[in-house]
Amino acid sequence: MSGGANKPVLIVDGKRLDGRAFGQLREIKIEAEPLKNAAGSAYIEWGNNKILAAVYGPKEALPKHVSDPEKAIIKCRYQMAPFSGLEDHGRTGPNRRSTEISKVIKEAFENVIMLDRFPGSEIDIFIEVLQSDGGTRAAGLTVAAVALATSGIPMIDLPYAVSAGKIGDQIVLDLNKIEDNYSDSDVPISISPRQDKVLLLQMDGTMTQAEINQAIDMARKAGEIISKKQRDALKVPYERIMERYNDVMPTRAPQAQQPPRPPQQTPQQ
């Protein structure tokens, strides 16, 4: 977020600069299994964000001293490509922001993955931001959930995330980059819909308790749309499998209908 005299006007005639209403999401498109060499993968276009997620494992946890004999551990790496936005992302290796986002996404998934099924192993989640326009941690978590689902790793729920924020006296949903930079607050929220549980709630800026509650309510309502996008994306690979199955299975010819047998006559005494 930024302030000062050069702060742009973000709401004009009751609309945001991109024409959206206060509670309106940007367009979301999700593709499941774009990568063939990963255990699970997914790709998302959320507004102008373009993000790829891949999952590997469960596999032996290395080095050994990080393993847990009672459950699997999660390793998560969120990273922005050097060409993903106008900011400088050219530094190699993790920075403070990517380390922090990796940590909070990992902790969110620790609440939904059945880690006790894979003691002593690790699950690796990679989130690569190819193009950024605000709200990348929310979009990254959302697409990583789809990637995990395609991997077959058992989860108790399919979480999603979305950002909310405050512009003047208005609470708005799904901030883009310019809104993220110049809003009064930015609140990424992740929710487990079946449990109705908040998995992630961060805030940059200030909001009252009532405003935070309003932001969470808006995120829950938006979750109906986001969760459907996730489920629809997950259906596509299975529909492809069924199409291939139907193509290779021979079609059984219908059996000819036999004429009715004449009734047997009882011999006369």
C-alpha positions as CSV (number, residue, x, y, z in Angstrom):
1,M,0.0,0.0,0.0
2,S,1.1,3.6,-0.7
3,G,-0.1,7.0,0.4
4,G,0.8,10.6,-0.3
5,A,-0.4,13.4,-2.5
6,N,0.0,11.3,-5.7
7,K,-2.5,8.6,-4.5
8,P,-4.9,8.0,-7.4
9,V,-8.7,8.0,-7.1
10,L,-9.7,4.4,-7.0
11,I,-13.5,4.8,-6.9
12,V,-15.3,6.9,-9.5
13,D,-19.1,7.2,-9.6
14,G,-19.6,4.3,-7.3
15,K,-17.4,2.0,-9.5
16,R,-13.8,0.8,-9.3
17,L,-11.3,1.8,-12.0
18,D,-11.8,-1.5,-13.9
19,G,-15.6,-1.1,-13.7
20,R,-16.3,-3.8,-11.1
21,A,-18.7,-3.5,-8.2
22,F,-17.3,-3.5,-4.7
23,G,-18.0,-7.2,-4.2
24,Q,-17.3,-8.4,-7.7
25,L,-14.5,-10.9,-8.6
26,R,-12.3,-10.7,-11.6
27,E,-12.7,-13.4,-14.2
28,I,-11.3,-16.7,-13.1
29,K,-10.2,-19.6,-15.3
30,I,-8.6,-22.8,-13.9
31,E,-7.1,-25.8,-15.8
32,A,-6.3,-29.0,-14.1
33,E,-3.3,-31.2,-14.9
34,P,-1.4,-29.1,-17.4
35,L,1.9,-30.8,-16.4
36,K,2.4,-34.5,-17.0
37,N,5.6,-35.1,-14.9
38,A,4.1,-33.8,-11.6
39,A,2.0,-35.8,-9.2
40,G,-0.6,-33.0,-9.5
41,S,-0.7,-29.7,-11.2
42,A,-3.0,-26.8,-12.1
43,Y,-3.0,-23.4,-13.9
44,I,-5.0,-20.4,-13.1
45,E,-5.8,-17.1,-14.8
46,W,-7.3,-14.7,-12.2
47,G,-7.8,-11.3,-13.8
48,N,-4.4,-10.6,-15.2
49,N,-2.7,-13.1,-12.8
50,K,-1.2,-16.2,-14.4
51,I,0.0,-18.8,-12.0
52,L,1.1,-22.4,-12.3
53,A,1.1,-24.9,-9.3
54,A,2.7,-28.3,-9.1
55,V,2.7,-31.0,-6.4
56,Y,5.3,-33.8,-5.9
57,G,5.1,-36.6,-3.4
58,P,4.4,-38.0,-0.9
59,K,8.0,-39.1,-0.9
60,E,10.8,-39.7,1.6
61,A,11.5,-36.6,3.6
62,L,15.0,-35.3,3.1
63,P,17.1,-34.5,5.0
64,K,16.2,-37.1,7.5
65,H,16.2,-34.8,10.5
66,V,13.3,-32.8,9.2
67,S,11.0,-35.8,8.9
68,D,8.2,-36.5,11.3
69,P,7.6,-40.2,12.2
70,E,3.9,-39.6,12.8
71,K,2.9,-37.5,9.8
72,A,4.0,-36.0,6.5
73,I,5.6,-32.6,6.3
74,I,4.8,-29.9,3.7
75,K,7.3,-27.9,1.9
76,C,5.9,-25.0,-0.1
77,R,7.7,-22.6,-2.4
78,Y,5.9,-19.5,-3.7
79,Q,8.0,-17.5,-6.2
80,M,7.4,-14.7,-8.7
81,A,9.1,-15.0,-12.1
82,P,11.5,-12.1,-12.9
83,F,9.2,-11.2,-15.8
84,S,5.9,-11.5,-13.9
85,G,5.4,-7.8,-13.2
86,L,6.7,-4.2,-13.4
87,E,8.5,-4.6,-10.1
88,D,12.1,-6.0,-9.9
89,H,11.8,-9.7,-9.4
90,G,15.2,-10.5,-10.8
91,R,16.9,-11.5,-7.6
92,T,17.7,-15.2,-7.5
93,G,16.5,-17.3,-4.6
94,P,13.8,-16.6,-2.0
95,N,13.2,-13.1,-0.6
96,R,11.4,-12.1,2.6
97,R,8.0,-11.7,0.8
98,S,8.2,-15.1,-1.0
99,T,9.4,-16.8,2.2
100,E,6.5,-15.3,4.2
101,I,3.9,-16.2,1.6
102,S,5.3,-19.8,1.3
103,K,5.0,-20.2,5.1
104,V,1.4,-19.0,5.4
105,I,0.2,-21.1,2.4
106,K,2.0,-24.2,3.9
107,E,0.2,-23.6,7.2
108,A,-3.2,-23.3,5.5
109,F,-2.7,-26.7,3.8
110,E,-1.6,-28.3,7.0
111,N,-5.2,-27.9,8.2
112,V,-6.8,-29.8,5.3
113,I,-4.3,-32.4,4.1
114,M,-4.5,-35.8,5.9
115,L,-0.8,-35.7,6.9
116,D,-1.1,-38.7,9.2
117,R,-1.6,-41.0,6.2
118,F,2.0,-40.6,5.2
119,P,4.3,-40.7,8.2
120,G,8.0,-39.9,7.6
121,S,7.3,-38.4,4.1
122,E,7.1,-34.9,2.6
123,I,4.8,-33.2,0.1
124,D,6.3,-30.5,-2.1
125,I,4.1,-27.6,-3.4
126,F,5.5,-25.2,-6.0
127,I,3.6,-22.0,-6.9
128,E,5.1,-20.1,-9.8
129,V,3.7,-16.6,-10.6
130,L,4.2,-16.1,-14.3
131,Q,2.2,-12.8,-14.5
132,S,1.1,-10.7,-11.5
133,D,-1.6,-8.1,-11.0
134,G,-2.5,-8.2,-7.2
135,G,-3.9,-10.9,-5.1
136,T,-1.3,-13.5,-6.1
137,R,-1.1,-15.3,-2.8
138,A,-4.8,-15.9,-2.8
139,A,-4.8,-17.1,-6.4
140,G,-1.7,-19.2,-5.7
141,L,-3.4,-20.9,-2.8
142,T,-6.5,-21.5,-4.8
143,V,-4.7,-23.1,-7.7
144,A,-2.4,-25.1,-5.4
145,A,-5.5,-26.7,-3.8
146,V,-6.6,-27.9,-7.3
147,A,-3.1,-29.2,-7.9
148,L,-3.2,-31.2,-4.7
149,A,-6.6,-32.6,-5.6
150,T,-5.3,-33.9,-8.9
151,S,-2.4,-35.5,-7.1
152,G,-4.7,-37.8,-5.2
153,I,-3.4,-36.7,-1.9
154,P,-6.3,-37.0,0.5
155,M,-7.7,-33.8,1.9
156,I,-10.7,-33.1,4.2
157,D,-11.6,-30.1,2.1
158,L,-10.8,-28.0,-1.0
159,P,-9.8,-24.6,0.3
160,Y,-9.9,-21.3,-1.6
161,A,-8.6,-17.8,-1.0
162,V,-9.4,-14.3,-2.0
163,S,-8.3,-10.8,-1.0
164,A,-10.4,-8.1,0.4
165,G,-9.5,-4.5,1.3
166,K,-10.7,-1.0,2.3
167,I,-10.8,1.9,-0.1
168,G,-11.9,5.0,1.7
169,D,-15.0,3.9,3.6
170,Q,-15.8,1.0,1.2
171,I,-14.9,-2.7,1.7
172,V,-14.0,-4.2,-1.7
173,L,-13.2,-7.7,-2.8
174,D,-10.4,-9.1,-5.0
175,L,-8.0,-6.1,-5.2
176,N,-5.9,-5.7,-8.4
177,K,-2.4,-4.3,-8.3
178,I,-3.2,-0.6,-8.3
179,E,-5.9,-1.1,-5.6
180,D,-3.4,-3.2,-3.6
181,N,-0.8,-0.5,-3.8
182,Y,-3.0,2.4,-2.9
183,S,-5.8,1.0,-0.7
184,D,-6.1,1.7,3.0
185,S,-5.9,-2.0,3.8
186,D,-5.4,-5.4,2.2
187,V,-6.7,-8.6,3.8
188,P,-5.9,-12.0,2.1
189,I,-8.4,-14.6,3.4
190,S,-8.5,-18.4,2.9
191,I,-11.5,-20.4,3.9
192,S,-12.2,-24.2,4.2
193,P,-15.8,-24.2,2.9
194,R,-17.0,-27.5,4.2
195,Q,-15.6,-26.7,7.7
196,D,-16.6,-23.0,7.4
197,K,-13.1,-22.4,8.9
198,V,-10.8,-19.4,8.2
199,L,-7.4,-20.9,7.4
200,L,-5.6,-17.7,6.6
201,L,-6.2,-14.1,7.6
202,Q,-3.6,-11.4,7.2
203,M,-3.9,-7.7,7.2
204,D,-1.8,-4.9,5.8
205,G,-3.3,-1.6,7.1
206,T,-6.1,-1.0,9.5
207,M,-9.7,-2.1,9.7
208,T,-12.3,-2.2,12.5
209,Q,-13.6,-5.5,13.8
210,A,-16.9,-4.8,11.9
211,E,-15.0,-4.2,8.7
212,I,-13.0,-7.4,9.1
213,N,-16.3,-9.3,9.6
214,Q,-17.7,-7.7,6.5
215,A,-14.6,-8.7,4.5
216,I,-14.9,-12.3,5.7
217,D,-18.6,-12.4,4.8
218,M,-17.7,-11.1,1.3
219,A,-15.0,-13.8,1.0
220,R,-17.5,-16.5,1.9
221,K,-20.0,-15.3,-0.7
222,A,-17.3,-15.1,-3.3
223,G,-16.2,-18.6,-2.3
224,E,-19.4,-20.1,-3.9
225,I,-18.1,-18.9,-7.3
226,I,-14.4,-19.8,-6.6
227,S,-15.2,-23.3,-5.3
228,K,-17.4,-24.0,-8.4
229,K,-14.5,-23.0,-10.7
230,Q,-12.2,-25.4,-8.8
231,R,-14.7,-28.3,-9.0
232,D,-15.4,-27.7,-12.7
233,A,-11.7,-27.7,-13.4
234,L,-11.3,-31.0,-11.6
235,K,-14.1,-32.6,-13.6
236,V,-12.3,-32.1,-17.0
237,P,-9.5,-34.7,-16.6
238,Y,-12.0,-37.4,-15.5
239,E,-14.3,-36.5,-18.5
240,R,-11.3,-37.0,-20.8
241,I,-10.6,-40.4,-19.2
242,M,-14.1,-41.5,-19.8
243,E,-14.1,-40.3,-23.4
244,R,-10.9,-42.3,-24.1
245,Y,-12.4,-45.3,-22.3
246,N,-15.5,-45.2,-24.4
247,D,-13.5,-44.8,-27.6
248,V,-11.4,-48.0,-26.9
249,M,-14.2,-50.2,-25.5
250,P,-15.9,-52.3,-28.3
251,T,-19.5,-51.6,-28.7
252,R,-21.7,-54.6,-28.1
253,A,-24.1,-55.3,-30.9
254,P,-27.7,-55.6,-29.6
255,Q,-28.8,-59.2,-29.5
256,A,-31.5,-60.2,-32.0
257,Q,-34.9,-60.6,-30.4
258,Q,-36.0,-64.2,-30.4
259,P,-39.5,-64.9,-31.6
260,P,-41.9,-66.1,-28.9
261,R,-42.0,-69.9,-28.5
262,P,-45.5,-71.4,-29.2
263,P,-47.3,-72.7,-26.1
264,Q,-46.8,-76.4,-25.5
265,Q,-49.9,-78.6,-26.0
266,T,-50.9,-81.0,-23.4
267,P,-51.2,-84.6,-24.8
268,Q,-54.8,-85.8,-24.8
269,Q,-55.6,-88.8,-22.6
